[in-house]
């Protein structure tokens, strides 16, 4: 006996094949189908809105014909009234859209060979037959047709015009230099008694031109040379203000000191960021790879930012796992420090977490915060120069927007990956992924804690400070004495040794500036003190010299280095580490 849904010829209807053969099944299936249709319609509308409101042009076309579809931005770029107008009027891309048929043929052949075309600069034809400069990315869609493509178009007219203007200015400058040189040569023809002067002028002109080119290529060298003189007085002022902050002052004066501290901190961060971004842009910063205890690095940064968290009233946790990686320790430290600074800058309540996690042959360094968060569309913008998440006046210490730009460039130099996820109003998570070598996967012994005598403060710690700047000595002594240290200051190795001969107690640690008077260095001063006391006294170099050569020299001599202007929390962390090593 045939079922009710079966036809007389033995076949079944479409409804039977879809599972709608019975009334009860249809009742259960239709709501789910309707819900799925609504979801697809919502998704379609979202992509339609993005397509129609995109700032860049988007189109789908057949290379042998014209447009299949395009968005309003594409119509604006080509000067048409609407997307429909452009689609209807341009029926041959080769003749009607591209200014050069040969360029179109090359693009078409490349698409047929490679399947895609990445950011090619070309000229498209506007409705009034004038050219418009664009950057175009095209993807071939063989699933839709043998020569169907989808493209993304950006109007770069202003960029091209600026480039042409710059080229013209350079040409004018070269022409003026040539004219000037020729004028000088002609003016000195027949004036034999002025030959030496003329040659001198010509040599100076050549040197000046080469110096100008070199300065343009290596502006970071100029910044590095000027930084030492800028950082020395800034360092003295920063240390003095830090000492004043620990003093008992009236409320108004305390507020003024705090404002000066913020201003100096901003100037220091700006100068350091400018130096680093300049080196990175000029590709003058090369990684100096060495095996690094990332756990110890994280603990040190945790001690450095404890004061920041306390001042902001935020929770701060550091979770580590014993791990060694081959990396540039200074660059990795700067990356994590910038991520932590960014997290604290945009977090008003809650807390910040620094965590190390191993995932197979990779180390994940994560920074979590409960800050303002970042909109999904702006997640990549935060890594551009001078980009700030919050406008001025919304709270928090403002920078100039270079911190994450430096992070992105250093990550690129080291060959690592960085990812960011965020929810506006809930917080953000930055994940730096670092490869680990197979021989370094074994667990390393956990870090030993600092010694009890200096775990809570520096009472009884004897510190010898060697620096040729009186202002720096005075401010460093004032700050360290506020922390409970017994401080001895000297302007040279000879003065330090004389003080030791006079009967003072041997220091627990030595802090020395790198560049001293009479071409002496802090390394030599530290070595002299150690030989005088006949012991490997804990010591560190404090300097405004941020060059790679100096950093490599300090590492070769196993001397920690702290750059000026000295941040009190970093100095405190350094002292804690040095004093802890005395045990």
C-alpha positions as CSV (number, residue, x, y, z in Angstrom):
1,X,0.0,0.0,0.0
2,X,1.4,3.4,-1.0
3,X,2.0,6.1,1.5
4,X,-0.2,9.2,1.3
5,X,2.7,11.4,0.1
6,X,3.8,8.9,-2.6
7,X,2.6,9.7,-6.1
8,X,1.0,7.1,-8.3
9,X,4.1,6.7,-10.4
10,X,6.1,5.9,-7.2
11,X,8.0,9.2,-7.1
12,X,8.2,11.6,-4.2
13,X,7.6,15.3,-4.2
14,X,10.2,18.0,-3.3
15,X,8.5,18.5,0.1
16,X,9.0,14.8,0.9
17,X,12.7,15.0,-0.1
18,X,13.2,18.1,2.2
19,X,11.6,16.4,5.1
20,X,8.2,18.2,4.7
21,X,6.2,15.2,3.8
22,X,4.0,15.3,6.9
23,X,2.1,18.1,8.6
24,X,3.9,17.7,11.9
25,X,7.4,17.9,10.3
26,X,6.4,21.0,8.3
27,X,5.2,22.8,11.5
28,X,8.6,22.0,13.1
29,X,10.7,22.9,10.1
30,X,9.2,26.2,9.0
31,X,10.2,28.3,12.1
32,X,13.8,27.1,11.9
33,X,13.8,27.8,8.1
34,X,12.3,31.3,8.7
35,X,14.9,32.0,11.4
36,X,17.7,31.0,9.2
37,X,16.3,33.2,6.3
38,X,16.1,36.1,8.7
39,X,19.8,35.6,9.8
40,X,20.9,35.4,6.2
41,X,19.0,38.6,5.4
42,X,20.5,40.4,8.4
43,X,24.0,39.3,7.3
44,X,23.3,40.4,3.7
45,X,22.1,43.8,4.9
46,X,25.2,44.3,7.0
47,X,27.5,43.5,4.1
48,X,25.4,45.6,1.8
49,X,25.7,48.6,4.2
50,X,29.5,48.2,4.4
51,X,29.6,47.9,0.6
52,X,27.6,51.0,0.0
53,X,29.3,53.1,2.7
54,X,32.9,52.1,2.2
55,X,35.3,55.0,1.7
56,X,37.2,53.2,-1.0
57,X,35.8,52.0,-4.3
58,X,34.7,48.4,-4.6
59,X,33.5,46.8,-7.8
60,X,32.9,43.5,-9.5
61,X,33.5,43.3,-13.3
62,X,34.2,41.1,-16.3
63,X,37.6,41.8,-17.8
64,X,36.1,41.2,-21.3
65,X,33.2,43.6,-20.6
66,X,32.2,46.1,-18.0
67,X,31.0,46.4,-14.5
68,X,28.8,43.8,-12.9
69,X,28.4,45.8,-9.6
70,X,30.0,48.7,-7.9
71,X,29.6,50.9,-4.8
72,X,28.9,54.7,-4.6
73,X,32.5,55.4,-3.6
74,X,33.7,53.9,-7.0
75,X,31.2,56.1,-8.8
76,X,32.5,59.2,-6.9
77,X,36.1,58.3,-7.8
78,X,35.2,58.2,-11.5
79,X,33.0,61.3,-11.3
80,X,29.6,59.5,-12.1
81,X,26.4,60.5,-10.5
82,X,25.7,57.1,-9.0
83,X,26.8,53.5,-9.0
84,X,24.0,52.6,-11.4
85,X,25.1,55.4,-13.8
86,X,28.7,54.0,-13.8
87,X,27.6,50.4,-14.3
88,X,25.3,51.3,-17.2
89,X,27.7,53.6,-19.1
90,X,31.0,51.8,-18.7
91,X,30.6,48.6,-20.7
92,X,34.2,48.1,-21.7
93,X,36.8,48.4,-18.9
94,X,39.7,48.4,-21.4
95,X,38.6,51.4,-23.4
96,X,36.3,53.2,-21.0
97,X,37.8,52.8,-17.5
98,X,41.6,52.5,-17.9
99,X,43.6,55.4,-19.3
100,X,46.1,53.1,-20.8
101,X,45.0,50.0,-22.8
102,X,48.6,48.6,-22.5
103,X,48.4,48.9,-18.7
104,X,45.0,47.1,-18.7
105,X,46.4,44.3,-20.8
106,X,49.3,43.8,-18.4
107,X,47.0,43.8,-15.4
108,X,44.7,41.3,-17.2
109,X,47.6,39.0,-18.0
110,X,48.9,39.2,-14.5
111,X,45.5,38.3,-13.1
112,X,45.2,35.3,-15.4
113,X,48.6,34.1,-14.4
114,X,48.6,34.9,-10.7
115,X,45.0,35.2,-9.8
116,X,45.5,38.5,-7.9
117,X,47.0,41.9,-8.1
118,X,48.3,43.7,-5.0
119,X,48.2,47.5,-4.7
120,X,49.1,48.7,-8.2
121,X,49.2,52.4,-8.9
122,X,47.5,53.3,-12.2
123,X,45.2,55.9,-13.8
124,X,41.5,55.5,-14.4
125,X,39.4,57.6,-16.7
126,X,36.8,59.8,-15.2
127,X,33.5,60.7,-16.8
128,X,35.0,63.9,-18.2
129,X,37.9,61.9,-19.7
130,X,40.4,63.4,-17.1
131,X,42.7,60.9,-15.3
132,X,42.5,60.0,-11.6
133,X,45.4,58.4,-9.9
134,X,44.4,55.3,-7.9
135,X,45.9,52.4,-6.0
136,X,44.0,49.2,-7.0
137,X,43.9,45.7,-5.6
138,X,42.2,43.1,-7.8
139,X,41.2,39.5,-7.0
140,X,40.2,37.0,-9.8
141,X,36.9,35.1,-9.1
142,X,37.0,32.0,-11.4
143,X,34.1,30.6,-9.4
144,X,31.9,33.4,-10.9
145,X,33.4,33.3,-14.4
146,X,36.7,32.9,-16.2
147,X,37.5,36.6,-16.2
148,X,35.3,37.9,-13.4
149,X,37.2,40.0,-10.8
150,X,36.6,42.0,-7.7
151,X,38.6,45.1,-6.9
152,X,39.3,47.6,-4.2
153,X,40.2,51.2,-5.4
154,X,41.7,54.1,-3.4
155,X,42.0,57.6,-4.8
156,X,45.7,58.6,-4.3
157,X,45.6,61.8,-6.3
158,X,46.8,64.0,-3.4
159,X,49.6,61.6,-2.7
160,X,50.8,61.6,-6.4
161,X,50.5,65.4,-6.6
162,X,52.6,65.8,-3.4
163,X,55.2,63.4,-4.8
164,X,55.3,65.3,-8.1
165,X,55.7,68.6,-6.2
166,X,58.5,67.2,-4.1
167,X,60.3,65.9,-7.2
168,X,59.9,69.4,-8.8
169,X,61.3,71.0,-5.7
170,X,64.3,68.7,-5.7
171,X,64.8,69.4,-9.4
172,X,64.7,73.1,-8.8
173,X,67.1,72.8,-5.9
174,X,69.6,70.8,-8.0
175,X,69.2,73.3,-10.8
176,X,69.9,76.2,-8.5
177,X,72.9,74.5,-7.0
178,X,74.2,73.8,-10.5
179,X,73.6,77.4,-11.5
180,X,75.3,78.7,-8.4
181,X,78.3,76.4,-9.0
182,X,78.6,77.6,-12.6
183,X,78.3,81.2,-11.6
184,X,81.1,80.8,-9.1
185,X,83.3,79.2,-11.7
186,X,82.6,81.9,-14.3
187,X,83.1,84.6,-11.8
188,X,86.6,83.3,-11.0
189,X,87.7,82.8,-14.6
190,X,90.8,84.9,-15.2
191,X,91.2,85.7,-11.5
192,X,94.1,83.5,-10.7
193,X,94.7,85.1,-7.3
194,X,91.3,83.9,-6.2
195,X,91.7,80.3,-7.4
196,X,92.4,78.9,-3.9
197,X,89.3,80.7,-2.5
198,X,87.2,79.4,-5.4
199,X,88.3,75.8,-4.8
200,X,87.6,76.2,-1.1
201,X,84.1,77.4,-1.8
202,X,83.5,74.6,-4.2
203,X,84.7,72.0,-1.8
204,X,82.6,73.4,1.0
205,X,79.6,73.4,-1.3
206,X,80.1,69.7,-2.2
207,X,80.6,68.9,1.5
208,X,77.5,70.8,2.4
209,X,75.4,69.0,-0.2
210,X,76.6,65.6,0.9
211,X,76.0,66.6,4.5
212,X,72.5,67.6,3.7
213,X,71.8,64.3,2.0
214,X,73.4,62.4,4.9
215,X,71.4,64.3,7.4
216,X,68.2,63.5,5.5
217,X,69.0,59.8,5.4
218,X,70.2,59.6,9.0
219,X,68.3,62.1,11.1
220,X,68.4,59.6,14.0
221,X,72.1,60.3,14.3
222,X,71.5,63.9,14.9
223,X,68.8,63.1,17.5
224,X,71.1,60.7,19.2
225,X,73.9,63.3,19.4
226,X,71.6,65.9,20.8
227,X,69.9,63.6,23.2
228,X,72.9,63.4,25.6
229,X,72.9,67.1,26.3
230,X,69.1,67.2,26.6
231,X,68.9,64.1,28.8
232,X,71.5,65.2,31.4
233,X,69.6,68.2,32.8
234,X,66.3,66.4,32.3
235,X,67.7,63.5,34.4
236,X,68.7,65.8,37.2
237,X,65.4,67.6,37.3
238,X,63.5,64.3,37.2
239,X,65.4,62.9,40.2
240,X,65.0,66.1,42.1
241,X,61.2,66.2,41.5
242,X,61.0,62.5,42.5
243,X,62.7,63.3,45.8
244,X,60.3,66.2,46.4
245,X,57.4,63.9,45.8
246,X,58.5,61.8,48.7
247,X,58.6,64.9,50.9
248,X,55.9,66.2,53.2
249,X,54.8,69.3,51.4
250,X,51.6,71.5,51.7
251,X,48.8,70.4,49.4
252,X,49.2,73.2,46.9
253,X,53.0,72.7,46.6
254,X,52.5,68.9,46.4
255,X,50.1,69.4,43.5
256,X,52.5,71.7,41.7
257,X,55.4,69.2,42.2
258,X,53.1,66.5,40.8
259,X,52.3,68.6,37.7
260,X,56.0,69.3,37.1
261,X,56.7,65.6,37.4
262,X,54.1,64.8,34.8
263,X,55.5,67.4,32.4
264,X,59.0,66.0,32.8
265,X,57.8,62.5,32.4
266,X,56.0,63.5,29.2
267,X,59.1,65.3,27.8
268,X,61.2,62.2,28.6
269,X,58.8,59.8,27.0
270,X,58.6,62.0,23.9
271,X,62.3,62.3,23.5
272,X,62.9,58.5,24.0
273,X,60.1,57.7,21.5
274,X,61.4,60.2,18.9
275,X,64.9,58.6,19.2
276,X,63.5,55.0,18.8
277,X,61.1,55.8,16.0
278,X,63.8,57.6,14.1
279,X,66.2,54.6,14.4
280,X,63.5,52.2,13.4
281,X,62.4,54.2,10.4
282,X,66.0,54.5,9.2
283,X,66.5,50.8,9.8
284,X,69.4,51.7,12.1
285,X,68.2,49.5,14.9
286,X,69.4,45.9,14.5
287,X,68.5,43.1,16.8
288,X,71.3,41.9,19.2
289,X,70.2,38.3,19.9
290,X,71.1,36.6,23.1
291,X,69.4,34.0,25.4
292,X,67.1,35.9,27.8
293,X,65.3,34.8,30.9
294,X,61.9,36.2,30.0
295,X,60.5,35.3,33.5
296,X,63.1,37.4,35.2
297,X,62.4,40.2,32.7
298,X,58.7,40.1,33.5
299,X,59.4,40.1,37.2
300,X,61.6,43.2,36.8
301,X,58.9,45.0,34.8
302,X,56.4,44.0,37.4
303,X,58.5,45.7,40.1
304,X,58.8,48.7,37.9
305,X,55.1,49.2,37.4
306,X,54.0,48.4,40.9
307,X,54.3,52.1,41.8
308,X,52.4,53.1,38.7
309,X,49.6,50.7,39.7
310,X,49.6,52.0,43.3
311,X,49.4,55.6,42.2
312,X,46.5,54.9,39.9
313,X,44.6,52.7,42.4
314,X,44.7,49.7,40.1
315,X,45.3,46.0,40.6
316,X,48.5,44.7,38.9
317,X,49.4,41.0,38.6
318,X,52.3,39.2,36.9
319,X,52.1,35.5,36.1
320,X,55.3,33.9,34.8
321,X,56.6,30.6,33.7
322,X,60.3,29.7,33.6
323,X,61.3,30.1,29.9
324,X,64.4,31.2,27.9
325,X,64.2,32.7,24.4
326,X,66.8,34.0,22.0
327,X,65.9,37.6,21.5
328,X,67.1,41.2,21.7
329,X,66.5,41.8,25.4
330,X,66.3,45.6,25.2
331,X,63.8,45.6,22.3
332,X,61.7,42.9,24.0
333,X,61.7,44.9,27.3
334,X,60.7,48.0,25.4
335,X,57.8,46.2,23.7
336,X,56.4,44.9,26.9
337,X,57.0,48.2,28.8
338,X,55.1,50.1,26.1
339,X,52.2,47.6,26.2
340,X,52.0,48.0,30.0
341,X,52.2,51.8,29.8
342,X,49.4,51.8,27.2
343,X,47.3,49.5,29.4
344,X,47.7,51.7,32.5
345,X,47.2,54.9,30.5
346,X,43.7,53.8,29.4
347,X,42.6,52.0,32.5
348,X,40.7,54.0,35.1
349,X,39.5,51.1,37.3
350,X,40.0,47.4,37.6
351,X,43.5,46.2,36.8
352,X,46.2,45.1,34.5
353,X,47.7,41.6,34.0
354,X,51.0,40.6,32.5
355,X,51.1,36.8,31.8
356,X,53.6,34.4,30.2
357,X,52.1,31.3,28.6
358,X,53.8,28.6,26.5
359,X,51.9,27.2,23.5
360,X,53.9,24.3,21.9
361,X,57.1,25.8,20.5
362,X,56.0,29.4,21.1
363,X,55.8,31.8,24.0
364,X,52.8,34.0,24.4
365,X,53.4,37.3,26.3
366,X,49.9,38.7,27.1
367,X,48.9,42.1,28.5
368,X,45.3,42.3,29.7
369,X,43.6,45.4,31.0
370,X,40.1,46.5,32.0
371,X,40.3,49.9,30.3
372,X,38.2,51.7,27.8
373,X,38.7,49.2,25.0
374,X,39.0,49.7,21.3
375,X,36.4,49.6,18.6
376,X,36.9,46.8,16.1
377,X,37.4,49.1,13.2
378,X,40.3,50.9,14.9
379,X,42.3,47.9,16.1
380,X,45.0,48.3,13.4
381,X,44.9,52.2,13.5
382,X,46.4,52.1,17.0
383,X,49.8,51.0,15.6
384,X,50.1,54.1,13.4
385,X,52.2,57.1,14.5
386,X,50.7,59.9,16.5
387,X,47.4,57.9,17.0
388,X,45.7,58.3,20.4
389,X,42.8,56.2,21.5
390,X,41.3,59.0,23.6
391,X,41.1,62.7,22.8
392,X,42.8,65.2,25.0
393,X,40.9,66.0,28.2
394,X,39.3,62.6,28.7
395,X,41.6,61.6,31.6
396,X,44.9,59.8,32.0
397,X,48.4,60.8,31.1
398,X,48.5,61.6,27.4
399,X,51.4,60.8,25.1
400,X,51.9,61.7,21.4
401,X,50.9,58.3,20.0
402,X,54.3,56.7,19.3
403,X,54.3,53.9,21.9
404,X,52.4,51.3,19.9
405,X,54.0,52.5,16.6
406,X,57.3,51.6,18.2
407,X,55.9,48.3,19.4
408,X,54.8,47.4,15.8
409,X,58.1,48.3,14.3
410,X,60.2,46.4,16.9
411,X,57.9,43.4,16.5
412,X,58.5,43.5,12.8
413,X,62.3,43.9,13.2
414,X,62.4,40.8,15.5
415,X,60.1,38.8,13.3
416,X,57.5,38.2,15.9
417,X,53.6,38.4,15.8
418,X,51.4,40.7,17.8
419,X,47.6,40.4,18.0
420,X,45.0,42.5,19.8
421,X,41.5,41.8,20.9
422,X,39.2,44.3,22.6
423,X,35.7,45.0,23.7
424,X,34.8,48.7,24.1
425,X,34.1,49.5,27.7
426,X,35.4,46.1,28.9
427,X,39.1,46.2,28.2
428,X,41.8,44.9,25.8
429,X,44.3,42.0,25.4
430,X,47.6,42.3,23.5
431,X,49.4,39.0,22.7
432,X,53.0,38.9,21.6
433,X,54.0,35.6,20.1
434,X,57.7,34.7,20.4
435,X,59.2,31.5,18.9
436,X,61.3,29.3,21.2
437,X,64.2,27.1,20.1
438,X,63.9,23.4,20.8
439,X,66.9,23.4,23.1
440,X,65.4,26.1,25.3
441,X,62.0,24.5,26.0
442,X,63.2,22.9,29.3
443,X,62.1,24.5,32.4
444,X,64.6,26.8,34.0
445,X,64.9,27.2,37.8
446,X,62.5,29.7,39.3
447,X,63.8,33.1,40.2
448,X,65.1,33.6,43.7
449,X,63.4,36.4,45.6
450,X,65.2,39.5,46.8
451,X,67.1,39.2,50.0
452,X,65.2,40.0,53.2
453,X,67.4,43.0,54.2
454,X,66.2,45.0,51.2
455,X,62.9,43.4,50.3
456,X,60.8,46.2,51.8
457,X,63.2,49.1,51.5
458,X,66.8,50.2,51.2
459,X,67.6,51.1,54.9
460,X,71.2,50.3,55.4
461,X,72.1,50.0,51.7
462,X,75.3,51.9,50.9
463,X,75.4,53.3,47.4
464,X,78.4,54.9,45.7
465,X,77.3,57.2,42.8
466,X,79.9,58.3,40.3
467,X,78.9,61.1,37.8
468,X,80.7,64.1,36.4
469,X,77.5,66.3,36.6
470,X,77.1,68.0,40.0
471,X,73.4,68.5,39.5
472,X,72.9,64.8,38.8
473,X,75.0,63.9,41.9
474,X,72.9,66.2,44.1
475,X,69.6,65.0,42.8
476,X,70.6,61.3,42.9
477,X,71.8,61.6,46.4
478,X,68.7,63.4,47.6
479,X,66.4,60.7,46.0
480,X,68.4,57.7,47.3
481,X,68.6,59.2,50.8
482,X,64.8,59.6,50.8
483,X,64.7,55.9,50.2
484,X,66.8,55.2,53.2
485,X,70.2,54.6,51.4
486,X,73.5,55.8,52.7
487,X,74.9,57.7,49.7
488,X,78.5,58.6,48.8
489,X,79.0,60.7,45.6
490,X,82.1,61.2,43.5
491,X,82.8,62.9,40.2
492,X,85.5,60.5,39.0
493,X,87.2,57.2,39.7
494,X,90.1,59.0,41.5
495,X,87.7,60.9,43.8
496,X,85.9,57.6,44.6
497,X,89.1,55.8,45.5
498,X,90.2,58.7,47.6
499,X,86.9,58.5,49.5
500,X,87.4,54.8,50.1
501,X,90.9,55.5,51.4
502,X,89.6,58.0,53.8
503,X,87.8,55.3,55.8
504,X,84.2,55.4,54.6
505,X,82.3,52.1,54.7
506,X,82.6,50.1,51.5
507,X,79.5,50.5,49.3
508,X,76.9,47.8,48.7
509,X,76.5,48.8,45.1
510,X,78.0,51.3,42.6
511,X,76.0,53.4,40.1
512,X,78.2,55.1,37.5
513,X,77.7,57.4,34.6
514,X,79.2,56.0,31.4
515,X,80.8,59.3,30.0
516,X,83.0,60.9,32.7
517,X,85.6,63.7,32.4
518,X,88.9,63.4,30.6
519,X,87.6,60.6,28.3
520,X,87.2,58.2,31.2
521,X,84.2,55.8,31.4
522,X,82.1,54.5,34.2
523,X,83.2,51.0,33.3
524,X,86.8,51.9,34.2
525,X,85.6,53.6,37.4
526,X,83.7,50.5,38.5
527,X,86.6,48.2,37.6
528,X,88.9,50.5,39.7
529,X,86.6,50.4,42.7
530,X,86.3,46.6,42.5
531,X,90.1,46.1,42.3
532,X,90.5,48.5,45.2
533,X,88.1,46.5,47.3
534,X,89.2,43.2,45.9
535,X,85.6,42.0,45.3
536,X,83.0,41.7,42.5
537,X,80.9,44.6,43.8
538,X,77.3,44.8,42.2
539,X,77.3,47.8,39.8
540,X,75.4,49.3,37.0
541,X,75.9,52.0,34.3
542,X,73.5,55.0,34.1
543,X,73.9,56.9,30.9
544,X,72.1,59.0,28.3
545,X,74.0,57.2,25.5
546,X,71.4,54.9,23.8
547,X,73.7,53.6,21.0
548,X,73.8,49.9,20.2
549,X,77.6,49.9,20.6
550,X,77.4,51.0,24.2
551,X,74.6,48.5,25.0
552,X,76.7,45.7,23.5
553,X,79.8,46.8,25.4
554,X,77.8,46.8,28.7
555,X,76.5,43.3,28.0
556,X,80.0,42.0,27.3
557,X,81.1,43.4,30.7
558,X,78.0,42.0,32.4
559,X,76.9,45.5,33.6
560,X,73.2,46.4,33.7
561,X,72.4,49.6,31.9
562,X,69.8,52.2,32.8
563,X,69.1,55.1,30.4
564,X,68.7,58.7,31.4
565,X,66.4,60.3,32.3
566,X,66.1,57.8,35.1
567,X,62.6,56.8,36.1
568,X,62.4,56.3,39.9
569,X,60.5,53.0,39.5
570,X,63.1,51.6,37.2
571,X,65.9,52.8,39.5
572,X,64.2,51.1,42.4
573,X,63.8,47.9,40.5
574,X,67.5,48.0,39.5
575,X,68.7,48.6,43.1
576,X,66.5,45.8,44.3
577,X,68.1,43.4,41.7
578,X,71.7,44.6,42.5
579,X,71.2,44.4,46.2
580,X,69.6,41.0,45.9
581,X,72.6,39.7,44.1
582,X,74.8,40.5,47.1
583,X,73.6,37.4,48.8
